[in-house]
Amino acid sequence: MIATLPIGSMDATSLRNGATVRARGGIAVDRLLLFFTGGWAYGDFQHTNTDPVLGVDQFTAHRSGLTAGGGIAYAITNNLIGKLEYRYYDFGRYERLAPLNGQIPYTVDSTYSVVTLGLDFKFGGLVVAKY
């Protein structure tokens, strides 16, 4: 009996940190807000290509891209707001032309989908100037 061992590379990309600058607009009905959002996104990525024979190739990339999404927010009280939001990030494609572990050149597409469930709290109240 002949057994074969599959040999293949494993790729992993992790978003180490990121930031966005977005605009948000929507429709408010009483205490409910249906909104959409979009703008610019920035991310620092670490990509690791592991091959059982050729070793590990690891590098970092700093990418700009776009983000878009939408959600729903509800004012539970005047100061407490619950929200559910979806955002899609597209940081484009980057190429690794000369991997250090002897692999052939490859490209990496970086897209992420994020769902956020959260609570917002508004501090203070209306500020009125008194003279």
C-alpha positions in Angstrom: 0.0 0.0 0.0 1.4 3.4 -1.0 0.4 6.4 1.1 0.8 9.9 -0.2 1.3 13.0 2.0 -0.4 16.1 0.6 2.1 19.0 0.5 0.6 22.4 0.1 1.1 26.0 1.3 -1.0 27.7 3.9 -1.7 31.4 3.6 -2.9 33.6 6.4 -3.5 37.4 6.4 -4.3 39.3 9.6 -5.5 42.9 9.9 -3.3 44.1 12.7 -4.8 47.6 13.1 -6.9 49.9 11.0 -8.7 53.2 10.8 -11.5 54.8 8.8 -12.8 58.2 7.9 -16.5 57.9 7.0 -19.6 59.8 6.4 -23.0 58.6 7.6 -26.5 59.4 6.5 -29.9 57.9 6.9 -33.5 58.2 7.8 -34.8 58.7 11.3 -38.2 57.6 12.3 -39.0 58.6 16.0 -36.2 56.8 18.0 -35.1 54.6 15.1 -32.3 55.4 12.6 -31.7 53.5 9.4 -28.3 54.5 8.1 -25.6 53.9 5.5 -22.0 54.8 5.8 -19.0 54.9 3.5 -15.5 56.4 3.2 -11.7 55.8 3.3 -10.1 52.9 5.2 -6.4 52.2 6.2 -5.0 49.0 7.4 -1.7 47.3 8.5 -1.6 43.7 7.5 0.7 40.8 8.3 0.7 38.0 5.7 2.3 34.6 6.3 2.8 31.9 3.7 3.9 28.6 5.3 5.2 25.7 3.1 6.1 22.5 4.9 9.1 22.0 2.6 10.3 25.5 1.7 9.6 27.3 5.0 7.9 30.5 6.0 7.5 33.8 4.1 6.2 36.6 6.2 5.7 40.3 5.4 3.7 43.3 6.4 1.7 45.6 4.1 0.2 49.1 4.7 -2.9 49.6 2.5 -5.5 52.2 1.8 -8.9 51.3 0.5 -12.7 51.9 0.7 -15.3 50.9 3.2 -19.1 50.9 2.9 -22.0 49.6 5.0 -25.2 50.3 6.8 -27.1 49.6 9.9 -29.8 50.3 12.3 -29.7 52.3 15.6 -32.4 52.7 18.2 -32.5 55.2 21.1 -33.4 53.0 24.1 -33.3 56.1 26.3 -32.3 59.7 25.6 -28.7 58.8 26.3 -28.4 55.1 25.5 -28.4 53.9 21.9 -28.2 50.3 20.7 -26.9 49.6 17.2 -26.3 46.8 14.7 -23.9 47.7 11.8 -22.4 45.9 8.9 -19.2 47.2 7.1 -17.4 45.9 4.1 -13.7 46.8 3.6 -11.8 46.5 0.3 -8.0 47.1 0.6 -7.3 46.0 -3.0 -4.7 43.6 -4.2 -1.0 43.4 -3.5 1.6 41.2 -5.1 4.5 39.4 -3.5 7.0 39.2 -6.4 9.9 37.5 -4.6 8.8 35.4 -1.7 11.7 34.6 0.7 10.7 30.9 1.0 11.2 30.0 -2.7 7.5 30.0 -3.6 6.4 31.4 -7.0 5.1 35.0 -6.9 1.5 35.4 -5.7 -1.1 38.0 -5.1 -3.3 38.7 -2.1 -6.8 40.2 -2.2 -7.7 41.9 1.1 -11.4 42.3 1.8 -13.2 42.0 5.1 -16.7 42.0 6.3 -17.4 43.2 9.9 -20.7 43.0 11.9 -20.8 45.2 15.0 -23.4 45.0 17.8 -23.0 47.8 20.3 -24.2 50.4 22.7 -23.5 54.1 22.5 -23.8 56.5 25.4 -24.3 60.3 25.0 -22.7 62.3 27.8 -24.1 65.6 29.0 -27.0 67.5 27.4 -27.7 70.5 25.3 -25.1 73.2 25.8 -26.6 76.7 26.1 -24.4 79.8 26.4 -25.4 82.0 29.3 -24.4 85.7 29.4 
